[in-house]
Structures are given as C-alpha cells and as structure tokens.
Amino acid sequence: MTQWECLLKNLGEWRGSFTRVSPHGEIIADTPSVVSLKGLNNNQTIRQIIRLDGNEKVLEYSSLGRGVLFFENGAFSQGTIQLGPFSEFGAELGLIYENRRLRLVQLFDKNGQLEQFTLIREHLAGTPAIQSPALAVEALLGEWQGEAVTIYPDWRSPARYSTKMQLQLDSSGSLVQSLSFGDRTITSTATINGSILTFSQDLQKQVQVLLLPDGASATSPLKVQFRQPLFLEVGWLITANLRQRMIRSYNDKGEWVSLTLVTEHRVNSV
C-alpha cells in the first residue's frame, strides 16, 4: 500500500474539537472543529477544509511532504525532520480507530522548552461521538501485549515485532514500567503528581507523561537538546483493554529517524 493510499483512509468529514493544553495539563481553550478531507480527480488530489473558531482554511495537495509518514490504517505523524538551534520544534501524531480520530500536537519554543499541546478529538459526521473518560494511572495498570510496526523516512522496509508492557505501583506509590520489544527490556520508574508522571530524576533527561481527556496521554521531554536522542509519543486508551501508541523518534544528531505504531491489549489486570 502506498503512502497516498494510506492517507485516503482519512477521507471524510471529521467533527470534534481542538483543545489547547499547557505543559502542566491545564486546559487553556476548547474550540469546536470540522475538518473535511475530500478526494478530487479520482483521489489524485486532496482538498482539506478546516473550520475552527469561525475561520475556514482550504488546502489542496497532490503529494506528501518529507516530514509526514502514514501507516496502513491511516494513522500518521507530521512534523519537524531536523532539530535546529533557536528554531521551533514539534510534531503532530494522529491515531485512528473505526469512526474516531485522536490527534496530538506537541510544540517546543525556540529555547527547546515544552510550550504547549493541542489535543484534537474527532468522529466522522453522522456517527456517534463516543469519548472515553479522562485517563488515570489506575486504568493502565497490568500487563499489555501488542504488535508494533516501525516505518522510516528513508523508505526502508517496515519492521514488525511483538511488545509487552507491565505497569504496576510500588510500595512508595511510584509507577514502575517494564517495557519489552524484540529482545530488549527497559524498566523505569515515574513519580506521580496528579495527571503528571515524571520519569528520571536527572533534570537534563526528564520525560513527562501527561494524562489527558478521552483516554489520551502525551509523552515528551520537558526540554529538547542537541546531542541527545529524544522521542515524542501519544497514547490512546480506546476501550478498557485496548490501547494504541505512536512514537516519533529522533537520533542524537536531531534527525527524525523512525515512526512506530503499537496496538496493544491488556492480558492481565493488577
């Protein structure tokens, strides 16, 4: 399946809202939205109309930029392909399931500081507007098994592998995460402060997971830095035992190197 054919999985009129969120999880604004994607010329061209806050923006395109990649189910990410000095940095990560989409935009300022998120929750016009509860740590505890697909900006063949994630609370109330993919296992611990999970006590390498409305989560460094690899992630608890995650990864040169989609099911609760 070509990248363009994967894009076509997003055709339709999507109704929902754009929710601006601070780095600490406060809702700044929530704006109703309508995003229409229509195929023209036998789907050789896409017309995209975005209606937001009384404004309408129309885009037409017949090719895809270097900063975007799509998966076969229509999930995608677009954003910065090279981290540069004193320039803004960010990406959009979009998940899709049946008649629903969940998209997250993560933005960093010119000093590399996490600036804000935009959470976009949508459903196809004419279908039920189902939303999940706001995400809580308790909803994620247990063992999850899944399948991951990694695709690459240099067009090499996708990699497919199984994943396993164990999430549990320790005696101090911290969250312990054990993540296995392929033949690697990484264990890490996060402190919990309301809807904010913080991994690593090293201020230079802190990664934050923000628990958001509609079962969403945003994972990001608090600051992006040169000569240090980084990743941006969105998670979506679609049902109690079904979750999707997308990870956009950068190497220590600041180059975008891969995009991974994980679909996982809970097999054991705590």
C-alpha positions in Angstrom: 0.0 0.0 0.0 1.4 3.4 -1.0 1.7 6.3 1.4 -1.0 8.1 -0.6 -3.4 5.1 -0.3 -2.8 5.2 3.5 -3.7 8.9 3.5 -7.0 8.1 1.8 -8.1 6.2 5.0 -8.7 9.7 6.5 -11.2 10.9 3.9 -14.5 12.2 5.3 -15.8 15.0 7.4 -14.4 14.8 11.0 -16.2 16.7 13.7 -14.8 17.4 17.1 -12.7 20.0 19.0 -9.2 21.4 19.3 -8.2 21.6 23.0 -5.1 23.6 23.9 -3.3 22.3 26.9 -0.5 23.8 28.9 2.7 21.7 29.6 1.3 21.1 33.1 -2.1 19.8 31.9 -4.3 22.9 32.3 -7.0 23.3 29.7 -6.4 26.7 28.0 -9.1 26.6 25.4 -11.5 24.2 23.7 -12.7 25.1 20.3 -15.3 23.1 18.2 -13.9 22.0 14.8 -14.8 20.5 11.5 -12.1 19.0 9.3 -13.1 17.8 5.8 -10.8 15.7 3.6 -12.2 15.1 0.1 -10.6 13.3 -2.8 -10.6 15.1 -6.2 -9.6 13.9 -9.7 -10.2 10.2 -8.8 -8.4 10.8 -5.4 -5.3 12.2 -7.1 -5.7 15.4 -5.2 -7.0 16.0 -1.6 -8.9 19.1 -0.7 -8.8 19.7 3.1 -11.1 22.3 4.7 -10.5 23.2 8.4 -13.3 25.2 10.1 -12.2 26.5 13.5 -13.3 29.4 15.6 -15.3 31.0 12.8 -12.4 30.7 10.4 -12.1 28.5 7.3 -8.8 27.3 5.8 -8.7 25.4 2.5 -5.7 23.3 1.4 -5.2 21.3 -1.7 -2.3 18.9 -2.3 -1.4 16.0 -4.6 1.8 14.9 -2.9 3.2 14.4 0.6 6.0 16.3 2.3 9.2 14.8 3.7 8.1 15.3 7.3 5.0 13.0 7.2 4.5 9.2 7.2 1.3 7.1 7.2 0.5 3.6 8.4 -1.8 1.3 6.6 -4.7 2.0 8.9 -4.5 5.8 8.2 -2.6 6.7 11.4 0.1 9.3 10.7 2.6 11.8 12.0 3.9 15.0 10.5 6.4 17.5 11.9 10.0 18.7 12.2 12.5 16.5 10.4 15.7 18.1 11.9 16.1 19.8 15.3 17.9 23.1 14.7 19.3 25.7 17.0 16.9 28.6 18.1 14.1 27.2 16.0 10.7 25.9 17.0 10.3 22.2 17.1 7.2 20.0 17.2 5.1 17.3 15.6 1.5 16.0 15.2 0.8 12.4 16.0 -2.6 11.1 14.7 -4.3 7.8 15.7 -7.5 6.4 14.0 -9.9 3.7 15.2 -13.2 2.9 13.3 -15.1 6.2 13.2 -12.8 8.1 15.6 -9.5 10.0 15.4 -7.3 11.3 18.1 -4.5 13.7 17.2 -1.9 15.4 19.4 0.3 18.3 18.5 3.4 18.9 20.7 5.2 22.2 20.4 8.5 23.4 21.8 9.7 27.0 21.8 13.0 28.4 20.3 14.8 27.6 23.5 13.7 23.9 23.4 11.3 24.2 26.2 8.0 22.3 26.1 5.5 25.1 25.2 2.0 23.6 24.7 -0.1 20.7 23.4 -3.2 20.6 21.2 -5.4 17.6 21.7 -7.8 17.0 18.7 -10.7 14.6 19.3 -12.9 13.8 16.3 -15.5 11.5 14.9 -17.0 11.0 11.4 -20.0 13.1 10.8 -23.2 11.1 11.1 -21.7 8.6 13.6 -21.9 8.6 17.4 -19.5 10.9 19.2 -18.0 8.3 21.7 -15.5 9.6 24.2 -13.5 7.8 26.8 -13.0 9.0 30.4 -10.0 11.2 31.2 -7.0 8.9 31.6 -6.0 7.8 35.1 -3.0 5.7 36.2 -5.3 3.0 37.6 -6.7 2.5 34.1 -3.3 1.5 32.7 -2.1 -0.9 35.4 -1.5 -4.5 34.4 0.2 -6.4 31.6 -0.2 -5.4 28.0 0.8 -7.4 24.9 0.9 -5.9 21.5 2.3 -5.7 18.0 4.5 -2.8 16.8 5.2 -1.6 13.3 8.1 0.8 12.7 8.3 2.8 9.4 11.2 5.0 8.3 11.6 8.3 6.5 14.3 6.7 4.2 11.7 4.2 2.9 13.5 1.1 4.1 11.2 -1.9 4.8 9.0 -1.6 7.9 10.0 -3.6 11.0 7.4 -5.6 12.8 7.8 -7.1 16.3 5.9 -8.0 19.4 5.8 -5.8 22.6 5.0 -6.4 26.2 4.4 -3.7 28.9 4.0 -4.2 32.6 2.7 -1.3 34.7 2.4 -1.5 38.5 2.7 0.7 41.6 5.5 0.0 44.1 5.3 0.3 47.8 6.1 4.1 47.7 3.2 4.8 45.2 5.5 5.3 42.2 4.8 3.8 38.8 7.1 1.0 37.6 7.1 0.4 33.9 8.7 -2.7 32.3 8.7 -2.4 28.5 9.9 -5.3 26.3 10.2 -5.1 22.5 12.0 -7.6 20.4 14.8 -8.9 22.7 15.2 -5.7 24.8 13.6 -4.9 28.1 13.7 -1.4 29.7 12.5 -0.8 33.3 11.9 2.7 34.5 10.1 4.4 37.4 7.9 7.5 37.5 6.7 9.8 40.2 3.0 10.6 40.1 1.7 14.1 40.7 -2.0 14.2 39.8 -2.1 13.8 36.0 1.6 14.2 35.5 4.1 11.2 35.5 7.8 12.1 35.6 10.4 9.6 34.6 14.1 10.1 35.6 15.4 12.3 38.4 18.0 13.8 36.1 16.7 17.2 35.1 18.6 17.0 31.8 16.8 13.8 30.8 13.4 14.1 32.4 10.5 12.7 30.3 6.9 13.7 31.2 3.7 11.7 30.6 0.7 13.9 30.8 -2.7 12.1 31.3 -5.4 13.9 29.2 -9.1 13.8 28.4 -10.6 11.0 26.3 -8.1 8.3 27.4 -5.2 10.2 25.8 -1.6 10.6 27.0 1.3 12.8 25.8 4.9 11.7 26.4 7.6 14.2 25.8 10.9 15.6 27.1 10.5 18.8 29.1 13.3 20.2 27.0 14.8 19.1 23.7 18.5 19.3 23.5 21.3 18.8 20.9 23.4 15.6 21.0 20.7 13.8 22.9 18.2 11.4 21.3 14.5 12.0 22.0 11.1 10.8 21.2 7.5 12.1 21.2 4.6 9.8 21.9 0.8 9.9 22.0 -1.2 7.1 23.7 -4.9 6.4 23.4 -6.9 4.1 25.7 -9.7 3.3 23.2 -11.5 0.8 25.4 -10.7 -0.6 28.8 -8.4 -3.2 27.4 -7.3 -1.8 24.0 -4.7 0.9 23.6 -2.7 2.5 20.7 0.6 4.3 21.0 2.6 6.2 18.4 6.3 7.1 18.9 8.2 9.6 16.7 11.9 9.2 17.3 15.0 11.4 16.8 18.7 10.4 17.0 21.5 12.3 18.8 22.0 14.5 15.7 18.4 15.7 15.9 17.4 13.8 12.8 13.9 12.2 12.6 14.7 8.5 12.1 11.5 6.5 12.7 7.8 6.3 13.5 6.3 3.4 15.4 2.7 2.4 15.9 1.9 0.0 18.8 -1.5 -1.7 19.2 -1.8 -3.5 22.5 -4.3 -5.4 24.6 -4.4 -5.9 28.3 -4.0 -9.5 29.2 -3.8 -9.2 33.0 -5.0 -6.6 35.4 -3.3 -5.8 38.7 
